[in-house]
Amino acid sequence: MSESEHPSRIDCVLICGGVWHDMDFARLEVLKLLAEDQRVRTRVFENYEDIEAIETADILITYTCDVTPSLPAQEALKRWLAKGGRWYALHGTNSILRLLDTGVWDAPRWAPLMMDLLGSQFISHPAIEPYTVRVADPDHPLVEGIEPFETTDELYHLETHGALHVLLDTECTGLGTGFVEADDAPGTYPVFYIKQHGAGAVLYLTLGHCRGHYDLQPMMDWWPTVDRCAWDLPVFYDLLRRGIGWLKDRETV
């Protein structure tokens, strides 16, 4: 095979970092999925501040909690998306959290550009308990053939930004627990959606909470359980693989 016939390399940036989640577990699971395709070569970071890496990447995956890019990094992400970049944002990527003196959590609107790029901002979630994920657009390739399913995970109450192509959603009747804006929580929320940006797009999946024994330090020295939530479901890995396929197939909408 001549060099011109080789499959093209795909440069990926994975950003996995932040607080209150088992980042080691999430990072390893995503890397294993990326390694299923030899074309994908991945660089791993804990935040968004290697702007050159983002600008030269073909695809981007993020699994973070309370990690906010600097304004220059947000502007670089905006330019990168407009030129055709594809970004698969997982779980807490859209979170900004601050614990108030009253003992409740706030979601400050400190990064409007970031949340506009992502299409949503995390506001609160009820207690982790079972809920049903519905298929909002059964004809879309990213969810074609997937049936409604039940998961035990964090159900994200979101403030949405701009037009979203919702693929999966859920109906929430419970209030957020321990959050400032808990009273406004009941309603229908996207779980899996696409937001277009010029020639590029963001694909967001809110599922995927995970936590180990040591991940609440320094607030709590020992968390009594190992929580894997949607990671225990084959359908979640199906959605991850489909999303990674969507990233790599950058010539289609």
Backbone hydrogen bonds, N-H to C=O, Kabsch-Sander energy under -0.5 kcal/mol:
donor,donor_aa,acceptor,acceptor_aa,energy
5,E,2,S,-1.4
6,H,3,E,-1.2
10,I,39,R,-2.8
11,D,9,R,-0.5
12,C,10,I,-0.6
12,C,41,R,-2.7
13,V,59,I,-2.0
14,L,43,R,-2.8
15,I,13,V,-0.5
15,I,61,I,-2.7
16,C,14,L,-0.6
16,C,45,F,-2.6
17,G,63,Y,-1.1
19,V,65,C,-1.2
20,W,215,D,-0.7
22,D,210,C,-1.6
23,M,21,H,-1.8
26,A,22,D,-2.2
27,R,23,M,-2.8
28,L,24,D,-2.1
29,E,25,F,-2.4
30,V,26,A,-2.3
31,L,27,R,-2.4
32,K,28,L,-2.3
33,L,29,E,-1.6
34,L,30,V,-2.4
35,A,31,L,-2.1
36,E,33,L,-1.2
37,D,34,L,-1.5
38,Q,36,E,-0.5
40,V,37,D,-1.6
41,R,10,I,-2.6
41,R,39,R,-0.5
43,R,12,C,-2.4
45,F,14,L,-2.6
51,I,49,E,-1.6
54,I,50,D,-1.5
55,E,51,I,-2.8
56,T,52,E,-1.7
57,A,53,A,-0.5
57,A,54,I,-1.1
58,D,11,D,-2.8
59,I,11,D,-1.9
60,L,86,R,-2.1
61,I,13,V,-2.5
62,T,88,Y,-2.1
63,Y,15,I,-2.8
64,T,90,L,-0.7
65,C,17,G,-1.3
66,D,92,G,-0.7
68,T,66,D,-0.5
74,Q,70,S,-2.5
75,E,71,L,-2.6
76,A,72,P,-2.0
77,L,73,A,-2.3
78,K,74,Q,-2.1
79,R,75,E,-2.2
80,W,76,A,-2.6
81,L,77,L,-2.5
82,A,78,K,-2.2
83,K,79,R,-1.5
84,G,81,L,-1.8
85,G,80,W,-2.3
86,R,58,D,-0.9
87,W,201,A,-2.0
88,Y,60,L,-3.1
89,A,87,W,-0.7
89,A,203,L,-2.8
90,L,62,T,-3.0
91,H,205,L,-2.6
91,H,207,L,-0.7
93,T,90,L,-1.5
94,N,91,H,-0.7
95,S,92,G,-2.0
98,R,106,D,-1.9
100,L,98,R,-0.6
100,L,104,V,-2.8
103,G,100,L,-2.1
105,W,178,G,-3.1
106,D,98,R,-2.8
110,W,108,P,-1.6
115,M,111,A,-2.2
116,D,112,P,-2.0
117,L,113,L,-2.4
118,L,114,M,-2.3
119,G,115,M,-2.0
120,S,115,M,-0.6
121,Q,159,E,-1.9
122,F,94,N,-2.0
123,I,157,H,-2.7
124,S,157,H,-1.1
129,E,127,A,-0.6
129,E,153,D,-0.8
131,Y,151,T,-2.4
133,V,149,F,-3.5
134,R,132,T,-0.5
134,R,169,D,-3.4
136,A,134,R,-0.7
136,A,167,L,-2.3
137,D,167,L,-1.4
140,H,137,D,-1.9
143,V,140,H,-1.8
144,E,140,H,-1.4
146,I,143,V,-2.3
149,F,133,V,-1.8
151,T,131,Y,-2.5
153,D,129,E,-0.9
153,D,151,T,-0.6
155,L,153,D,-0.6
156,Y,154,E,-0.8
157,H,124,S,-2.9
158,L,156,Y,-0.6
159,E,121,Q,-2.5
160,T,158,L,-0.6
161,H,119,G,-2.7
165,H,194,I,-2.9
166,V,164,L,-1.0
167,L,192,F,-3.3
168,L,192,F,-1.9
169,D,134,R,-1.9
170,T,189,Y,-2.0
172,C,170,T,-0.5
172,C,187,G,-3.3
176,G,182,A,-1.0
177,T,125,H,-2.1
178,G,176,G,-0.7
180,V,105,W,-2.9
182,A,179,F,-1.3
184,D,181,E,-1.0
185,A,182,A,-1.6
187,G,172,C,-2.3
189,Y,170,T,-2.7
191,V,168,L,-3.0
192,F,168,L,-1.8
193,Y,204,Y,-2.1
194,I,165,H,-1.9
195,K,202,V,-2.8
197,H,200,G,-3.1
199,A,82,A,-1.7
200,G,81,L,-0.6
200,G,197,H,-2.7
201,A,85,G,-1.8
202,V,195,K,-2.7
203,L,87,W,-3.1
204,Y,193,Y,-2.9
204,Y,202,V,-0.5
205,L,89,A,-2.3
206,T,191,V,-2.6
211,R,227,D,-2.3
215,D,212,G,-1.1
217,Q,214,Y,-1.0
219,M,216,L,-1.2
220,M,216,L,-1.7
223,W,213,H,-3.3
227,D,211,R,-2.9
227,D,225,T,-0.6
231,W,228,R,-2.3
232,D,229,C,-2.1
233,L,230,A,-2.3
236,F,233,L,-0.7
237,Y,233,L,-1.2
238,D,234,P,-2.0
239,L,235,V,-2.3
240,L,236,F,-2.2
241,R,237,Y,-2.6
242,R,238,D,-2.7
243,G,239,L,-2.3
244,I,240,L,-2.4
245,G,241,R,-2.5
246,W,242,R,-2.3
247,L,243,G,-2.2
248,K,244,I,-2.1
249,D,245,G,-1.7
250,R,248,K,-1.5
252,T,249,D,-1.5
